[in-house]
Amino acid sequence: MVTKLINPVARLALRIGLTPNGVTLLGTLGLATCALYFLPRGQLFIGTIAICFFSLSDLFDGAMARLSQRGASKWGGFLDSTLDRISDAALHFGVAIYLIRKSDPLAYIVLLAMVLGFLISYIRAKAESLGIDCSIGIAERTERLLIALTAVGLSGLGVGYALSIGFWALLILGVITVMQRILVVKRAAS
């Protein structure tokens, strides 16, 4: 269903001269700019809407790569993965700066959740470099992004404790996912 909606837009983007890597870069720049502009100012709901818009580039760049004559490339995969980490960092930093300005200790949880997100990605990349498939886990990037954006957006609408619940959930799910991936690598390497 989603593919039927995305592919025509991806084809149009290719026809007008956009490249998958260009869309990845534009999406990351837009997301990071919005996250670091709106969130520290406490404009959580409008920031979430803007971030969601730029997050759509993740759907289109992959579809564009598959549909293009060149196809997916190692460089494109590397670039996408690297820029995903920048997007994640910008989102977490934006929220953390907002919380630090309010002297809210939840900022530490937000930063720990960010570190766990990076660790989840690192474990997968390192495992794959050893020839071990490690795409398992309760909280993949998409789930983590959805939880974070839902928490930030609901908080921006005045829903009490949404930010706390969301980022504590990210912390707990991050720990579980890290442990799951470590166990997969340990079993495969033994």
Backbone as a printed PyTorch tensor [residue, N CA C, xyz], in Angstrom:
tensor([[[  0.8280,  -1.2030,   0.0000],
         [  0.0000,   0.0000,   0.0000],
         [  0.8710,   1.2660,   0.0000]],

        [[  1.8110,   1.3180,   0.9480],
         [  2.6860,   2.4910,   1.0420],
         [  3.5190,   2.6310,  -0.2280]],

        [[  3.9980,   1.4930,  -0.7490],
         [  4.8120,   1.5100,  -1.9680],
         [  4.0310,   2.1060,  -3.1340]],

        [[  2.7450,   1.7970,  -3.2140],
         [  1.9180,   2.3360,  -4.3020],
         [  1.7990,   3.8530,  -4.2140]],

        [[  1.8870,   4.3870,  -3.0120],
         [  1.8330,   5.8400,  -2.8350],
         [  3.1950,   6.4910,  -3.0700]],

        [[  4.2470,   5.8190,  -2.6500],
         [  5.5960,   6.3920,  -2.7030],
         [  6.2070,   6.3320,  -4.1010]],

        [[  6.0440,   5.1960,  -4.7850],
         [  6.7180,   5.0130,  -6.0750],
         [  6.3970,   6.0900,  -7.1090]],

        [[  5.1340,   6.5170,  -7.2730],
         [  4.8860,   7.5770,  -8.2610],
         [  5.6040,   8.8910,  -7.9190]],

        [[  5.6560,   9.2250,  -6.6460],
         [  6.3570,  10.4510,  -6.2300],
         [  7.8580,  10.2770,  -6.4450]],

        [[  8.3690,   9.0800,  -6.1510],
         [  9.7950,   8.8040,  -6.3570],
         [ 10.1550,   8.8970,  -7.8380]],

        [[  9.2860,   8.3700,  -8.7040],
         [  9.5340,   8.4550, -10.1590],
         [  9.5510,   9.9150, -10.6170]],

        [[  8.6010,  10.7030, -10.1200],
         [  8.5420,  12.1270, -10.4690],
         [  9.8150,  12.8370, -10.0190]],

        [[ 10.2620,  12.5620,  -8.8040],
         [ 11.4880,  13.1850,  -8.2920],
         [ 12.6810,  12.8370,  -9.1810]],

        [[ 12.7570,  11.5890,  -9.6150],
         [ 13.8470,  11.1890, -10.5090],
         [ 13.7510,  11.9030, -11.8490]],

        [[ 12.5230,  12.0340, -12.3770],
         [ 12.3320,  12.7020, -13.6710],
         [ 12.7380,  14.1640, -13.6340]],

        [[ 12.5350,  14.8270, -12.4980],
         [ 12.8880,  16.2520, -12.4330],
         [ 14.3580,  16.4590, -12.0560]],

        [[ 15.0830,  15.3510, -11.9050],
         [ 16.5250,  15.4740, -11.7050],
         [ 17.0280,  15.3090, -10.2840]],

        [[ 16.1470,  15.0020,  -9.3490],
         [ 16.6240,  14.7530,  -7.9870],
         [ 17.2810,  13.3880,  -7.9190]],

        [[ 18.2630,  13.2600,  -7.0480],
         [ 18.9270,  11.9750,  -6.8390],
         [ 18.5530,  11.4440,  -5.4590]],

        [[ 18.6200,  10.1310,  -5.2690],
         [ 18.3340,   9.5830,  -3.9370],
         [ 19.2370,  10.1910,  -2.8610]],

        [[ 20.5260,  10.3450,  -3.1640],
         [ 21.4500,  10.9220,  -2.1850],
         [ 21.1290,  12.3790,  -1.9070]],

        [[ 20.6850,  13.1010,  -2.9250],
         [ 20.2850,  14.4970,  -2.7340],
         [ 19.0710,  14.6000,  -1.8290]],

        [[ 18.1110,  13.7020,  -2.0150],
         [ 16.9130,  13.6910,  -1.1650],
         [ 17.2930,  13.3460,   0.2710]],

        [[ 18.2080,  12.3960,   0.4330],
         [ 18.6900,  12.0290,   1.7690],
         [ 19.3190,  13.2400,   2.4560]],

        [[ 20.1710,  13.9310,   1.7310],
         [ 20.8590,  15.0960,   2.2870],
         [ 19.8860,  16.2170,   2.6160]],

        [[ 18.9720,  16.5260,   1.7040],
         [ 17.9760,  17.5800,   1.9590],
         [ 17.0900,  17.2330,   3.1470]],

        [[ 16.6830,  15.9790,   3.2320],
         [ 15.8480,  15.5500,   4.3560],
         [ 16.5640,  15.7060,   5.6830]],

        [[ 17.8270,  15.3130,   5.7130],
         [ 18.6090,  15.4320,   6.9500],
         [ 18.8160,  16.8900,   7.3360]],

        [[ 19.1680,  17.7280,   6.3590],
         [ 19.3670,  19.1540,   6.6510],
         [ 18.0770,  19.7920,   7.1630]],

        [[ 16.9570,  19.4630,   6.5230],
         [ 15.6790,  20.0120,   6.9550],
         [ 15.2870,  19.5400,   8.3400]],

        [[ 15.4340,  18.2390,   8.5850],
         [ 15.0810,  17.6870,   9.8890],
         [ 15.9590,  18.2820,  10.9850]],

        [[ 17.2640,  18.3080,  10.7600],
         [ 18.1810,  18.8300,  11.7730],
         [ 17.9220,  20.3070,  12.0450]],

        [[ 17.6880,  21.0700,  10.9980],
         [ 17.4020,  22.5000,  11.1750],
         [ 16.1330,  22.7020,  11.9930]],

        [[ 15.0830,  21.9770,  11.6590],
         [ 13.8170,  22.1010,  12.3920],
         [ 13.9670,  21.6510,  13.8420]],

        [[ 14.6510,  20.5210,  14.0480],
         [ 14.8250,  19.9940,  15.4040],
         [ 15.6100,  20.9660,  16.2780]],

        [[ 16.6420,  21.5740,  15.7090],
         [ 17.4950,  22.4660,  16.5050],
         [ 16.9630,  23.8990,  16.5620]],

        [[ 15.9710,  24.2070,  15.7520],
         [ 15.3440,  25.5260,  15.8140],
         [ 14.0970,  25.4980,  16.6990]],

        [[ 13.1590,  24.6300,  16.3900],
         [ 11.8700,  24.6360,  17.0890],
         [ 11.9300,  24.0240,  18.4890]],

        [[ 12.5730,  22.8720,  18.6270],
         [ 12.5120,  22.1480,  19.8950],
         [ 13.1630,  22.8990,  21.0610]],

        [[ 14.3700,  23.4560,  20.9120],
         [ 14.9470,  24.1870,  22.0490],
         [ 14.1010,  25.3860,  22.4990]],

        [[ 13.2960,  25.9290,  21.5900],
         [ 12.4420,  27.0730,  21.9170],
         [ 11.1250,  26.6380,  22.5680]],

        [[ 10.9320,  25.3300,  22.6980],
         [  9.7030,  24.8300,  23.2970],
         [  8.5430,  24.7540,  22.3180]],

        [[  8.7990,  24.9270,  21.0400],
         [  7.7500,  24.8270,  20.0170],
         [  7.6850,  23.3670,  19.5640]],

        [[  7.2510,  22.5320,  20.5040],
         [  7.3490,  21.0870,  20.3130],
         [  6.3890,  20.5520,  19.2590]],

        [[  5.1690,  21.0520,  19.2160],
         [  4.2100,  20.5000,  18.2600],
         [  4.5640,  20.9010,  16.8340]],

        [[  4.8020,  22.1810,  16.5970],
         [  5.1500,  22.6220,  15.2400],
         [  6.4830,  21.9940,  14.8130]],

        [[  7.3970,  21.8390,  15.7690],
         [  8.6630,  21.1660,  15.4780],
         [  8.4490,  19.7310,  15.0530]],

        [[  7.5310,  19.0430,  15.7270],
         [  7.2300,  17.6520,  15.3770],
         [  6.6490,  17.5560,  13.9770]],

        [[  5.7410,  18.4630,  13.6460],
         [  5.1360,  18.4550,  12.3090],
         [  6.2250,  18.6570,  11.2510]],

        [[  7.0940,  19.6280,  11.4670],
         [  8.1660,  19.9160,  10.5050],
         [  9.1320,  18.7350,  10.3870]],

        [[  9.4850,  18.1320,  11.5130],
         [ 10.3970,  16.9860,  11.5150],
         [  9.7610,  15.8080,  10.7810]],

        [[  8.4750,  15.5820,  11.0140],
         [  7.7680,  14.4930,  10.3160],
         [  7.8150,  14.7030,   8.8040]],

        [[  7.6230,  15.9380,   8.3660],
         [  7.6760,  16.2330,   6.9300],
         [  9.0290,  15.8330,   6.3520]],

        [[ 10.1060,  16.2580,   7.0150],
         [ 11.4430,  15.9530,   6.4950],
         [ 11.8220,  14.4920,   6.6880]],

        [[ 11.2010,  13.8130,   7.6470],
         [ 11.4550,  12.3830,   7.8460],
         [ 10.9620,  11.5580,   6.6680]],

        [[ 10.0190,  12.0960,   5.9250],
         [  9.4990,  11.3780,   4.7610],
         [ 10.5800,  11.1160,   3.7120]],

        [[ 11.6420,  11.9150,   3.7500],
         [ 12.7300,  11.6980,   2.7890],
         [ 13.2940,  10.2870,   2.9260]],

        [[ 13.2240,   9.7060,   4.1300],
         [ 13.7010,   8.3400,   4.3410],
         [ 12.8980,   7.3290,   3.5330]],

        [[ 11.6280,   7.6080,   3.3280],
         [ 10.8020,   6.7210,   2.5020],
         [ 11.1520,   6.8710,   1.0290]],

        [[ 11.3580,   8.1120,   0.6050],
         [ 11.5380,   8.3840,  -0.8160],
         [ 12.9260,   8.0570,  -1.3350]],

        [[ 13.9680,   8.2870,  -0.5240],
         [ 15.3170,   8.0490,  -1.0460],
         [ 15.5410,   6.5780,  -1.3810]],

        [[ 15.0480,   5.6840,  -0.5470],
         [ 15.1910,   4.2580,  -0.8310],
         [ 14.4090,   3.8380,  -2.0680]],

        [[ 13.1720,   4.3450,  -2.1710],
         [ 12.3540,   4.0410,  -3.3490],
         [ 13.0050,   4.5930,  -4.6120]],

        [[ 13.5420,   5.8050,  -4.5180],
         [ 14.2100,   6.4010,  -5.6760],
         [ 15.4230,   5.5790,  -6.0890]],

        [[ 16.1910,   5.1040,  -5.1190],
         [ 17.3760,   4.2990,  -5.4320],
         [ 16.9690,   3.0060,  -6.1400]],

        [[ 15.9180,   2.3700,  -5.6620],
         [ 15.4680,   1.1240,  -6.2870],
         [ 14.9410,   1.3550,  -7.7040]],

        [[ 14.2840,   2.4960,  -7.9190],
         [ 13.6800,   2.7790,  -9.2140],
         [ 14.6460,   3.3860, -10.2280]],

        [[ 15.7560,   3.9210,  -9.7440],
         [ 16.6880,   4.5880, -10.6570],
         [ 17.4330,   3.5700, -11.5040]],

        [[ 18.0080,   4.0530, -12.5960],
         [ 18.7770,   3.1710, -13.4920],
         [ 20.0260,   2.6360, -12.8060]],

        [[ 20.5650,   3.4180, -11.9030],
         [ 21.7930,   3.0220, -11.2160],
         [ 21.5160,   2.0310, -10.0900]],

        [[ 20.3180,   2.0810,  -9.5250],
         [ 19.9800,   1.1940,  -8.4140],
         [ 20.6240,   1.6550,  -7.1160]],

        [[ 20.4270,   0.8630,  -6.0860],
         [ 21.0110,   1.1760,  -4.7770],
         [ 22.5280,   1.0110,  -4.8620]],

        [[ 23.2450,   1.8260,  -4.0910],
         [ 24.6990,   1.7430,  -4.0990],
         [ 25.2300,   1.6300,  -2.6810]],

        [[ 26.4540,   1.1430,  -2.5740],
         [ 27.0920,   1.0650,  -1.2480],
         [ 27.2450,   2.4650,  -0.6770]],

        [[ 27.6340,   3.4180,  -1.5250],
         [ 27.7960,   4.7970,  -1.0640],
         [ 26.4660,   5.3450,  -0.5470]],

        [[ 25.3890,   5.1000,  -1.2760],
         [ 24.0750,   5.5770,  -0.8660],
         [ 23.6470,   4.9760,   0.4680]],

        [[ 23.8880,   3.6880,   0.6380],
         [ 23.5600,   3.0340,   1.9070],
         [ 24.3680,   3.5990,   3.0600]],

        [[ 25.6610,   3.8150,   2.8020],
         [ 26.5260,   4.4060,   3.8340],
         [ 26.0680,   5.8180,   4.1810]],

        [[ 25.8040,   6.6220,   3.1530],
         [ 25.3760,   8.0030,   3.3640],
         [ 24.0630,   8.0530,   4.1460]],

        [[ 23.1070,   7.2250,   3.7510],
         [ 21.8080,   7.1830,   4.4180],
         [ 21.9620,   6.8250,   5.8880]],

        [[ 22.7520,   5.8010,   6.1710],
         [ 22.9590,   5.3690,   7.5490],
         [ 23.6470,   6.4510,   8.3860]],

        [[ 24.6470,   7.0780,   7.8020],
         [ 25.3770,   8.1370,   8.5170],
         [ 24.4720,   9.3380,   8.7930]],

        [[ 23.7120,   9.7500,   7.7910],
         [ 22.8360,  10.9130,   7.9690],
         [ 21.6730,  10.6040,   8.9090]],

        [[ 21.2620,   9.3340,   8.9980],
         [ 20.2540,   8.9480,   9.9920],
         [ 20.7580,   9.2330,  11.4000]],

        [[ 22.0450,   8.9820,  11.6580],
         [ 22.6040,   9.2550,  12.9850],
         [ 22.5880,  10.7610,  13.2740]],

        [[ 22.8630,  11.5700,  12.2520],
         [ 22.8210,  13.0280,  12.4270],
         [ 21.3970,  13.4720,  12.7350]],

        [[ 20.4280,  12.9210,  12.0220],
         [ 19.0210,  13.2620,  12.2800],
         [ 18.6170,  12.8860,  13.7010]],

        [[ 18.9930,  11.6770,  14.1130],
         [ 18.6590,  11.2270,  15.4670],
         [ 19.2930,  12.1370,  16.5180]],

        [[ 20.5510,  12.4860,  16.2970],
         [ 21.2450,  13.3600,  17.2500],
         [ 20.5770,  14.7240,  17.3290]],

        [[ 20.2060,  15.2920,  16.1970],
         [ 19.5670,  16.6110,  16.1920],
         [ 18.2540,  16.5850,  16.9570]],

        [[ 17.4560,  15.5490,  16.7540],
         [ 16.1870,  15.4240,  17.4670],
         [ 16.4250,  15.3450,  18.9770]],

        [[ 17.3210,  14.4660,  19.3870],
         [ 17.5930,  14.3110,  20.8160],
         [ 18.2190,  15.5760,  21.4160]],

        [[ 19.1570,  16.1930,  20.7000],
         [ 19.7650,  17.4210,  21.2070],
         [ 18.7410,  18.5440,  21.3340]],

        [[ 17.8500,  18.6510,  20.3490],
         [ 16.8120,  19.6760,  20.4280],
         [ 15.9610,  19.5240,  21.6750]],

        [[ 15.5480,  18.3000,  21.9560],
         [ 14.7410,  18.0300,  23.1610],
         [ 15.5760,  18.2610,  24.4140]],

        [[ 16.8240,  17.7810,  24.4090],
         [ 17.6850,  17.9420,  25.5850],
         [ 17.9370,  19.4140,  25.8910]],

        [[ 18.1850,  20.2200,  24.8780],
         [ 18.4100,  21.6570,  25.1070],
         [ 17.1640,  22.2940,  25.7220]],

        [[ 16.0070,  21.9440,  25.1980],
         [ 14.7360,  22.4420,  25.7600],
         [ 14.6300,  22.0770,  27.2420]],

        [[ 14.9390,  20.8360,  27.5780],
         [ 14.8260,  20.3790,  28.9660],
         [ 15.8920,  21.0040,  29.8570]],

        [[ 17.1030,  21.1600,  29.3390],
         [ 18.1830,  21.7850,  30.1160],
         [ 17.8150,  23.2270,  30.4550]],

        [[ 17.2240,  23.9390,  29.5010],
         [ 16.7980,  25.3240,  29.7510],
         [ 15.7410,  25.4010,  30.8440]],

        [[ 14.9860,  24.3140,  31.0020],
         [ 13.9630,  24.2510,  32.0520],
         [ 14.5010,  23.6130,  33.3290]],

        [[ 15.7820,  23.3050,  33.3620],
         [ 16.4170,  22.5950,  34.4690],
         [ 15.7070,  21.2820,  34.7830]],

        [[ 15.2810,  20.5950,  33.7380],
         [ 14.5670,  19.3310,  33.8880],
         [ 15.5640,  18.1820,  33.7560]],

        [[ 15.6810,  17.3450,  34.8040],
         [ 16.6430,  16.2360,  34.7490],
         [ 16.3020,  15.1710,  33.7030]],

        [[ 15.1300,  15.2370,  33.0910],
         [ 14.7940,  14.3110,  32.0110],
         [ 15.7880,  14.4460,  30.8580]],

        [[ 16.4880,  15.5750,  30.7870],
         [ 17.4950,  15.7740,  29.7310],
         [ 18.5220,  14.6470,  29.7360]],

        [[ 18.8820,  14.1460,  30.9220],
         [ 19.8530,  13.0500,  31.0090],
         [ 19.2990,  11.7770,  30.3640]],

        [[ 18.0160,  11.5170,  30.5640],
         [ 17.3750,  10.3320,  29.9830],
         [ 17.3510,  10.4510,  28.4620]],

        [[ 17.0580,  11.6640,  27.9690],
         [ 17.0350,  11.9040,  26.5240],
         [ 18.4140,  11.6240,  25.9280]],

        [[ 19.4500,  12.0920,  26.5830],
         [ 20.8080,  11.8810,  26.0750],
         [ 21.2250,  10.4160,  26.1670]],

        [[ 20.8450,   9.7380,  27.2410],
         [ 21.1410,   8.3100,  27.3520],
         [ 20.4050,   7.5080,  26.2780]],

        [[ 19.1620,   7.8810,  26.0030],
         [ 18.3950,   7.2100,  24.9420],
         [ 19.0760,   7.4110,  23.5910]],

        [[ 19.6400,   8.5970,  23.3700],
         [ 20.3580,   8.8610,  22.1240],
         [ 21.5900,   7.9580,  22.0200]],

        [[ 22.3480,   7.8550,  23.0980],
         [ 23.5480,   7.0150,  23.0960],
         [ 23.1660,   5.5620,  22.8220]],

        [[ 22.0970,   5.0900,  23.4290],
         [ 21.6540,   3.7130,  23.1830],
         [ 21.2470,   3.5190,  21.7190]],

        [[ 20.5930,   4.5220,  21.1460],
         [ 20.2330,   4.4470,  19.7320],
         [ 21.4670,   4.3150,  18.8510]],

        [[ 22.5090,   5.0630,  19.1750],
         [ 23.7620,   4.9560,  18.4210],
         [ 24.3910,   3.5780,  18.6220]],

        [[ 24.3330,   3.0730,  19.8490],
         [ 24.9090,   1.7650,  20.1560],
         [ 24.1810,   0.6520,  19.4040]],

        [[ 22.8660,   0.7700,  19.3090],
         [ 22.0720,  -0.2080,  18.5520],
         [ 22.5520,  -0.2600,  17.1010]],

        [[ 22.7320,   0.9120,  16.5090],
         [ 23.2020,   0.9790,  15.1200],
         [ 24.6280,   0.4700,  14.9850]],

        [[ 25.4680,   0.8090,  15.9420],
         [ 26.8670,   0.3700,  15.8980],
         [ 26.9630,  -1.1510,  15.9770]],

        [[ 26.1940,  -1.7430,  16.8820],
         [ 26.2530,  -3.1990,  17.0460],
         [ 25.8720,  -3.8890,  15.7370]],

        [[ 24.8320,  -3.3950,  15.0900],
         [ 24.4240,  -3.9960,  13.8170],
         [ 25.5280,  -3.8570,  12.7660]],

        [[ 26.0850,  -2.6440,  12.6570],
         [ 27.1310,  -2.4180,  11.6560],
         [ 28.3560,  -3.2850,  11.9340]],

        [[ 28.7500,  -3.3740,  13.1740],
         [ 29.9210,  -4.1840,  13.5310],
         [ 29.6370,  -5.6580,  13.2790]],

        [[ 28.4410,  -6.1150,  13.6460],
         [ 28.0800,  -7.5160,  13.4060],
         [ 28.1040,  -7.8240,  11.9210]],

        [[ 27.5330,  -6.9280,  11.1210],
         [ 27.5010,  -7.1570,   9.6750],
         [ 28.9040,  -7.1530,   9.0830]],

        [[ 29.8150,  -6.3570,   9.6660],
         [ 31.2050,  -6.3660,   9.1790],
         [ 31.8750,  -7.7030,   9.4850]],

        [[ 31.3290,  -8.4480,  10.4660],
         [ 31.8430,  -9.7730,  10.8080],
         [ 31.0680, -10.8780,  10.0920]],

        [[ 30.1340, -10.4610,   9.2240],
         [ 29.3440, -11.4280,   8.4730],
         [ 28.1710, -11.9990,   9.2510]],

        [[ 27.7380, -11.3040,  10.2910],
         [ 26.6360, -11.7640,  11.1370],
         [ 25.4260, -10.8610,  10.9140]],

        [[ 24.2930, -11.4590,  10.5570],
         [ 23.0550, -10.6850,  10.4060],
         [ 22.5460, -10.3160,  11.7890]],

        [[ 22.3400,  -9.0200,  12.0140],
         [ 21.9400,  -8.5550,  13.3480],
         [ 20.8690,  -7.4800,  13.2360]],

        [[ 19.8480,  -7.7650,  12.4380],
         [ 18.7800,  -6.7810,  12.2620],
         [ 17.6010,  -7.0620,  13.1930]],

        [[ 17.8930,  -7.7080,  14.3000],
         [ 16.8760,  -8.0660,  15.2880],
         [ 16.7560,  -6.9460,  16.3180]],

        [[ 15.6490,  -6.9060,  17.0180],
         [ 15.5240,  -5.9800,  18.1320],
         [ 14.1260,  -5.4280,  18.2780]],

        [[ 13.7510,  -5.1820,  19.4970],
         [ 12.4180,  -4.6850,  19.8070],
         [ 12.2360,  -3.2350,  19.3750]],

        [[ 13.3410,  -2.4880,  19.2980],
         [ 13.2430,  -1.0570,  18.9750],
         [ 14.2190,  -0.6890,  17.8690]],

        [[ 13.8150,  -0.9330,  16.6250],
         [ 14.5940,  -0.5020,  15.4670],
         [ 14.4740,   1.0190,  15.3390]],

        [[ 15.1900,   1.6050,  14.4090],
         [ 15.1940,   3.0640,  14.2690],
         [ 13.7970,   3.6230,  14.0310]],

        [[ 13.0070,   2.9790,  13.1910],
         [ 11.6690,   3.4970,  12.8900],
         [ 10.8130,   3.5600,  14.1450]],

        [[ 10.8480,   2.5150,  14.9430],
         [ 10.0700,   2.5000,  16.1860],
         [ 10.5530,   3.5870,  17.1530]],

        [[ 11.8640,   3.7220,  17.2600],
         [ 12.4120,   4.7430,  18.1640],
         [ 12.0110,   6.1390,  17.7130]],

        [[ 12.0640,   6.3830,  16.4090],
         [ 11.6870,   7.6900,  15.8710],
         [ 10.2090,   7.9700,  16.1150]],

        [[  9.3700,   6.9730,  15.8990],
         [  7.9260,   7.1410,  16.1410],
         [  7.6290,   7.4400,  17.6070]],

        [[  8.2820,   6.7240,  18.5020],
         [  8.0690,   6.9590,  19.9360],
         [  8.5150,   8.3680,  20.3050]],

        [[  9.6990,   8.7630,  19.8450],
         [ 10.2210,  10.0950,  20.1780],
         [  9.3160,  11.1940,  19.6310]],

        [[  8.9310,  11.0880,  18.3650],
         [  8.0940,  12.1360,  17.7630],
         [  6.7000,  12.1830,  18.3780]],

        [[  6.1550,  11.0320,  18.7280],
         [  4.8500,  11.0060,  19.3970],
         [  4.9430,  11.6870,  20.7560]],

        [[  5.9870,  11.3670,  21.5060],
         [  6.1700,  11.9700,  22.8270],
         [  6.3440,  13.4850,  22.7270]],

        [[  7.1840,  13.9200,  21.7960],
         [  7.4420,  15.3530,  21.6340],
         [  6.1740,  16.0720,  21.1630]],

        [[  5.5010,  15.5020,  20.1780],
         [  4.2800,  16.1220,  19.6560],
         [  3.1800,  16.2140,  20.6920]],

        [[  2.9540,  15.1270,  21.4310],
         [  1.9130,  15.1470,  22.4750],
         [  2.2680,  16.1300,  23.5860]],

        [[  3.5260,  16.1970,  23.9280],
         [  3.9590,  17.1740,  24.9270],
         [  3.6910,  18.5920,  24.4280]],

        [[  3.9340,  18.8040,  23.1400],
         [  3.6610,  20.1140,  22.5410],
         [  2.1850,  20.4650,  22.5600]],

        [[  1.3260,  19.4570,  22.5990],
         [ -0.1240,  19.6820,  22.7040],
         [ -0.5850,  19.7780,  24.1530]],

        [[  0.3670,  19.6980,  25.0860],
         [  0.0260,  19.8540,  26.4960],
         [ -0.3070,  18.5700,  27.2240]],

        [[ -0.0290,  17.4260,  26.6240],
         [ -0.2960,  16.1520,  27.2860],
         [  0.7940,  15.9250,  28.3360]],

        [[  0.3930,  15.9700,  29.5980],
         [  1.3390,  15.8320,  30.6980],
         [  2.0590,  14.4930,  30.6830]],

        [[  3.2920,  14.5060,  31.0090],
         [  4.1480,  13.3360,  31.1370],
         [  4.4340,  12.6120,  29.8180]],

        [[  3.9590,  13.1150,  28.6960],
         [  4.2030,  12.4470,  27.4140],
         [  5.7050,  12.3580,  27.1270]],

        [[  6.4140,  13.4440,  27.3910],
         [  7.8490,  13.4550,  27.1350],
         [  8.5600,  12.4590,  28.0460]],

        [[  8.2010,  12.4500,  29.3090],
         [  8.8210,  11.5200,  30.2670],
         [  8.5460,  10.0730,  29.8930]],

        [[  7.2910,   9.7660,  29.6260],
         [  6.9240,   8.3870,  29.2830],
         [  7.6410,   7.9550,  28.0080]],

        [[  7.6300,   8.8110,  26.9980],
         [  8.2570,   8.4700,  25.7230],
         [  9.7460,   8.2150,  25.8340]],

        [[ 10.4650,   9.1030,  26.5280],
         [ 11.9180,   8.9450,  26.5680],
         [ 12.3660,   7.8870,  27.5730]],

        [[ 11.6070,   7.6710,  28.6350],
         [ 11.8990,   6.5300,  29.5080],
         [ 11.6670,   5.2310,  28.7450]],

        [[ 10.6010,   5.1920,  27.9530],
         [ 10.3380,   3.9990,  27.1260],
         [ 11.4920,   3.7690,  26.1460]],

        [[ 11.9760,   4.8470,  25.5250],
         [ 13.1190,   4.7240,  24.6060],
         [ 14.3530,   4.1790,  25.3260]],

        [[ 14.5700,   4.6450,  26.5410],
         [ 15.7190,   4.1770,  27.3170],
         [ 15.5900,   2.6800,  27.5980]],

        [[ 14.4480,   2.2690,  28.0800],
         [ 14.2330,   0.8570,  28.4330],
         [ 14.2890,  -0.0290,  27.1800]],

        [[ 13.5930,   0.3820,  26.1280],
         [ 13.6050,  -0.3900,  24.8820],
         [ 14.9990,  -0.4250,  24.2670]],

        [[ 15.7430,   0.6570,  24.4280],
         [ 17.1190,   0.7040,  23.9270],
         [ 18.0050,  -0.3070,  24.6340]],

        [[ 17.8830,  -0.3990,  25.9530],
         [ 18.6650,  -1.3710,  26.7170],
         [ 18.3130,  -2.7920,  26.2700]],

        [[ 17.0190,  -3.0630,  26.1130],
         [ 16.5830,  -4.3990,  25.6830],
         [ 17.1340,  -4.7260,  24.2950]],

        [[ 17.0480,  -3.7660,  23.3790],
         [ 17.5220,  -3.9950,  22.0080],
         [ 19.0290,  -4.2250,  21.9750]],

        [[ 19.7710,  -3.4540,  22.7460],
         [ 21.2270,  -3.6530,  22.8210],
         [ 21.5220,  -5.0680,  23.3180]],

        [[ 20.8310,  -5.4930,  24.3710],
         [ 21.0680,  -6.8420,  24.9040],
         [ 20.6890,  -7.9110,  23.8790]],

        [[ 19.5690,  -7.7090,  23.1740],
         [ 19.1630,  -8.6690,  22.1490],
         [ 20.2430,  -8.8090,  21.0800]],

        [[ 20.7670,  -7.6960,  20.6300],
         [ 21.7700,  -7.7340,  19.5540],
         [ 23.0900,  -8.3290,  20.0260]],

        [[ 23.4820,  -8.0110,  21.2430],
         [ 24.7130,  -8.5940,  21.7840],
         [ 24.5820, -10.1130,  21.8660]],

        [[ 23.4240, -10.5950,  22.3020],
         [ 23.2090, -12.0410,  22.3930],
         [ 23.2350, -12.7020,  21.0140]],

        [[ 22.6650, -12.0450,  20.0060],
         [ 22.6890, -12.5870,  18.6450],
         [ 24.1400, -12.7330,  18.1750]],

        [[ 24.9390, -11.7140,  18.3980],
         [ 26.3390, -11.7540,  17.9600],
         [ 27.1040, -12.8120,  18.7530]],

        [[ 26.8560, -12.8870,  20.0560],
         [ 27.5540, -13.8850,  20.8890],
         [ 27.2370, -15.2890,  20.3840]],

        [[ 25.9640, -15.5890,  20.1250],
         [ 25.5750, -16.9180,  19.6250],
         [ 26.2170, -17.2190,  18.2690]],

        [[ 26.1790, -16.2280,  17.3820],
         [ 26.7130, -16.4370,  16.0310],
         [ 28.2410, -16.5810,  16.0420]],

        [[ 28.8930, -15.8950,  16.9720],
         [ 30.3670, -15.9160,  17.0120],
         [ 30.9080, -17.0980,  17.8040]],

        [[ 30.0430, -17.7680,  18.5490],
         [ 30.5100, -18.9080,  19.3860],
         [ 30.6330, -20.1840,  18.6000]]])
